[in-house]
């Protein structure tokens, strides 16, 4: 799919960006150009030690911010595939600095879309989050806006040969700021703070997220919001998996936090189809109908009222499964 193509990744020095670049350089050695676009020069320098331009001459490091539309457009010259991963995603920081999140997550998303239109990009996949479904915090609300911008952009593309879609998935195991690295560090103190004993979350590995983006680039018709079928975990099971001997005080949920996460709400069900490995939420406005989409993609509509919630998900990880996943994806030397 991307063989011989030119790809740009916004937020390319983040956890996803590094995993995406690692996958692309290993699977598609004949790629023409791979641009890592981000605003942090130190992270770019550090990433260039992992993926040097001497070893990978098609890689370029481009400093810039998605808030700067002119810079985004310049970075996309000659690019035909864009993966948009740049975002301000820390929930407490977004609550305290709301307009900063708006400028990056919403206005930055529109800058990316307009640059893609202007330079002739053909495929775009934007990363979303489970917090964008029925959002209760500012981060989730900005990402919902971003999702709508990308899916609706297909309605105004005119004669351009471009397809824009979104992928939405849950908490990435081992990503910066997530609970597993936090608990691994706090285990040294003998105390693992539990926000709420009934709390659940979806779980996906970085590689599964990368594979989903590559799948979307290959299969999206434009306008879909893809959701993977992934397991959930209980926060108490994560604590037990990491520190069974630790104290586990209940400290209460943080501002803007949910007990359970949703990726598809009951209201979304009327526009949602089951593709097998993934769900797709089709746009409310546009030319895609469920009947035509399923006829061409061998899928079926979900039942009205269907919701995909981490608390009611039938697939939950056990303590032992969590320990094995931690060894696979976070810390290979992890022992209890």
C-alpha positions in Angstrom: 0.0 0.0 0.0 2.6 2.6 1.0 5.4 1.0 -1.1 7.1 3.7 -3.1 4.9 6.4 -1.4 5.6 9.6 0.5 4.2 9.7 4.0 4.1 12.5 6.6 3.3 11.8 10.3 2.3 14.8 12.5 3.3 14.3 16.1 5.8 11.9 14.7 8.1 11.8 17.7 5.5 10.6 20.1 4.9 7.0 21.2 2.7 6.2 18.2 5.0 8.0 15.7 8.0 6.0 16.8 6.1 2.7 16.5 4.7 3.7 13.1 8.0 4.6 11.7 9.6 1.4 13.0 6.9 -0.6 11.3 7.0 1.3 8.0 10.8 1.1 7.6 10.7 -2.7 8.3 7.8 -3.5 6.1 8.2 -1.1 3.2 11.9 -0.7 2.5 11.3 1.0 -0.9 9.3 3.9 0.5 10.3 7.1 -1.2 9.9 9.6 1.7 8.9 9.5 5.3 8.6 12.9 7.1 8.5 13.2 10.9 6.7 16.4 11.6 6.8 17.7 15.2 7.6 20.8 17.3 10.2 19.4 19.7 13.8 19.6 18.4 15.2 17.5 21.3 12.8 14.6 20.6 13.6 14.8 16.9 17.3 14.6 17.7 16.7 11.6 20.0 14.6 9.9 17.3 17.3 10.6 14.7 19.6 8.4 16.8 17.2 5.5 16.4 16.3 6.2 12.7 19.2 8.1 11.2 19.1 9.6 7.7 22.3 7.8 6.9 20.7 4.4 7.5 17.3 5.5 6.2 18.0 8.1 3.6 14.3 8.6 2.8 13.5 9.9 6.4 13.3 13.6 7.0 12.8 15.5 10.3 10.7 18.6 9.9 10.3 21.0 12.9 6.9 22.6 13.0 3.6 23.0 14.8 0.2 22.0 13.4 -1.0 25.4 14.7 1.1 27.0 11.9 -0.8 26.4 8.7 1.9 27.7 6.4 4.5 25.4 8.0 2.2 22.4 7.7 1.6 23.1 4.0 5.3 23.5 3.3 6.1 20.2 5.1 3.5 18.4 2.9 4.9 19.3 -0.4 5.3 16.1 -2.4 3.4 14.0 0.2 0.6 11.7 -0.8 -0.2 10.0 2.6 -0.7 11.8 5.9 -1.1 10.3 9.4 -2.3 12.9 11.9 -1.2 12.0 15.4 -0.3 15.4 16.8 -2.4 16.4 19.8 -2.4 17.9 23.3 -3.8 14.9 25.1 -3.2 15.2 28.9 -6.7 15.6 30.4 -5.7 17.7 33.4 -3.5 20.0 31.3 -6.4 20.5 28.8 -8.8 21.3 31.6 -6.4 24.0 33.0 -5.4 25.3 29.6 -8.5 24.8 27.4 -7.8 27.2 24.6 -4.3 25.7 24.1 -5.9 22.3 23.5 -8.4 24.0 21.1 -5.6 25.6 19.1 -3.7 22.3 18.6 -6.5 19.7 18.5 -9.2 21.6 16.5 -7.5 24.5 14.7 -4.4 22.3 14.1 -6.7 19.6 12.6 -8.2 22.1 10.2 -4.7 23.3 9.2 -3.8 19.7 8.3 -7.0 19.2 6.3 -6.5 22.4 4.3 -2.9 21.7 3.6 -3.8 18.2 2.4 -6.3 19.8 0.0 -3.8 22.4 -1.2 -0.9 20.1 -2.0 -2.8 17.0 -3.4 -2.5 14.5 -0.6 -4.6 11.4 -1.5 -5.0 9.5 1.8 -5.4 10.8 5.4 -5.9 9.0 8.6 -6.4 10.9 11.9 -6.0 9.4 15.3 -8.8 9.8 17.8 -9.5 8.6 21.3 -12.2 6.8 23.3 -12.6 10.1 25.2 -14.1 11.7 22.1 -17.2 9.5 22.5 -19.8 11.3 24.7 -17.0 13.5 26.0 -17.0 14.9 29.5 -13.6 16.6 29.4 -12.1 19.3 27.2 -9.6 16.9 25.6 -12.4 14.6 24.5 -14.5 17.5 23.3 -11.6 18.8 21.1 -11.0 15.4 19.7 -14.6 14.9 18.8 -14.5 18.2 16.9 -11.3 17.0 15.2 -13.1 13.8 14.2 -16.0 15.7 12.7 -13.6 18.0 10.8 -11.8 15.0 9.2 -14.9 13.0 8.3 -16.9 16.0 7.0 -13.9 17.1 4.9 -14.9 14.4 2.4 -18.0 16.4 1.7 -16.1 19.4 0.4 -13.1 17.8 -1.4 -14.6 18.6 -4.8 -12.8 16.8 -7.6 -9.7 16.1 -5.4 -8.6 12.5 -5.3 -8.5 12.3 -1.5 -10.0 10.1 1.2 -10.0 11.2 4.9 -10.9 8.9 7.8 -10.4 8.5 11.5 -9.3 5.7 13.8 -10.5 5.7 17.4 -9.1 3.3 20.0 -8.6 3.0 23.8 -5.7 3.4 26.2 -2.4 2.4 24.6 -0.5 0.0 26.8 2.7 1.5 28.0 2.2 4.9 26.4 3.4 8.0 28.2 1.1 9.1 31.0 -0.8 5.8 31.0 -1.6 3.8 34.2 0.8 0.8 33.6 4.1 2.8 33.5 2.7 4.9 36.4 2.0 1.8 38.5 5.4 0.2 37.6 7.1 3.3 38.9 4.9 3.7 42.0 5.4 0.0 42.9 8.8 1.0 44.3 7.0 3.1 47.0 4.7 0.2 48.0 1.6 2.2 47.3 -0.6 2.0 44.2 -3.4 4.7 44.3 -6.7 3.5 42.9 -9.0 6.2 41.6 -12.2 4.1 41.8 -12.4 0.3 42.3 -15.0 -0.1 39.6 -13.1 1.7 36.9 -12.4 0.0 33.6 -10.6 0.9 30.4 -10.1 -0.4 26.9 -6.6 -1.7 26.1 -4.6 -1.8 22.9 -0.9 -2.2 22.2 1.1 0.3 20.2 1.6 -2.2 17.4 -2.1 -3.0 17.2 -2.7 0.8 16.8 -0.1 1.0 14.1 -1.6 -2.0 12.2 -5.0 -0.4 12.4 -3.8 2.8 10.9 -2.2 0.9 8.0 -5.4 -1.1 7.5 -7.4 2.2 7.4 -5.0 3.7 4.9 -5.6 0.7 2.7 -9.3 0.2 3.1 -11.0 3.4 4.0 -13.5 4.8 1.4 -13.4 8.2 3.2 -15.6 9.5 6.0 -15.5 6.5 8.3 -14.5 6.5 11.9 -13.0 3.1 12.7 -13.1 1.4 16.1 -11.2 -1.8 16.9 -12.6 -4.8 18.9 -10.3 -4.9 21.8 -10.3 -6.2 25.4 -11.0 -4.2 28.6 -9.3 -4.3 32.0 -10.3 -3.4 35.5 -8.0 -0.9 37.2 -7.9 -3.2 40.3 -6.7 -6.1 38.2 -3.9 -3.8 36.8 -2.8 -3.0 40.3 -3.0 -6.7 41.3 -0.9 -7.7 38.3 1.8 -5.1 39.0 1.9 -4.9 42.8 0.0 -7.6 44.6 1.8 -6.8 47.8 1.3 -3.0 47.6 -1.2 -0.9 49.5 -4.1 0.2 47.2 -5.8 3.3 48.7 -8.9 4.7 47.0 -8.1 8.3 46.1 -11.1 9.3 43.9 -11.3 10.1 40.2 -9.5 13.0 38.7 -11.3 16.0 37.1 -12.7 15.1 33.6 -12.3 11.3 34.2 -14.9 8.6 33.5 -15.5 5.4 35.4 -15.9 3.5 32.1 -14.9 4.6 28.6 -17.0 4.4 25.5 -16.0 4.2 21.9 -19.4 3.8 20.4 -22.4 5.4 22.0 -26.0 4.1 21.6 -26.7 7.2 19.6 -23.9 6.2 17.2 -25.4 2.8 16.7 -27.7 4.0 13.9 -24.7 4.8 11.8 -22.4 1.9 12.8 -21.5 -1.2 10.9 -19.6 -4.3 11.9 -16.6 -5.1 9.7 -15.4 -8.1 11.6 -12.2 -7.0 13.2 -13.4 -3.4 13.4 -16.5 -1.3 13.6 -17.0 1.7 11.4 -19.1 4.7 12.4 -20.3 6.2 9.1 -20.8 10.0 8.8 -24.3 11.4 9.6 -24.1 13.7 6.6 -22.7 12.8 3.2 -23.0 10.3 0.4 -22.3 7.0 2.4 -25.4 4.9 3.2 -25.2 1.8 5.4 -26.8 -0.4 2.8 -24.4 0.6 0.0 -21.4 0.5 2.3 -22.2 -3.0 3.6 -22.9 -4.2 0.1 -19.3 -3.2 -1.0 -17.5 -4.2 2.3 -19.3 -7.4 3.3 -20.3 -5.9 6.7 -23.6 -5.7 8.6 -25.3 -3.0 10.6 -25.2 -3.2 14.4 -28.4 -3.4 16.3 -30.1 -0.1 17.2 -29.1 0.9 20.7 -25.8 -1.0 20.5 -23.0 0.7 22.6 -19.3 -0.3 23.0 -18.4 0.4 26.6 -15.3 -0.7 28.5 -17.5 -1.7 31.5 -19.9 -3.9 29.5 -17.4 -5.2 27.0 -17.6 -9.1 27.1 -13.8 -9.4 26.7 -11.8 -8.6 29.9 -8.1 -9.3 30.5 -7.2 -11.4 33.5 -4.4 -10.6 35.9 -2.1 -13.2 34.3 -2.9 -11.9 30.8 -2.1 -8.4 31.9 1.3 -9.5 33.3 2.2 -11.2 30.1 1.2 -8.2 28.0 3.3 -6.0 30.3 6.3 -8.2 29.5 5.5 -8.1 25.8 4.8 -4.4 25.3 6.2 -2.5 28.3 8.9 -4.1 30.3 10.4 -7.5 29.2 12.1 -7.9 32.6 8.9 -7.4 34.6 8.5 -9.9 37.4 6.1 -10.1 40.3 
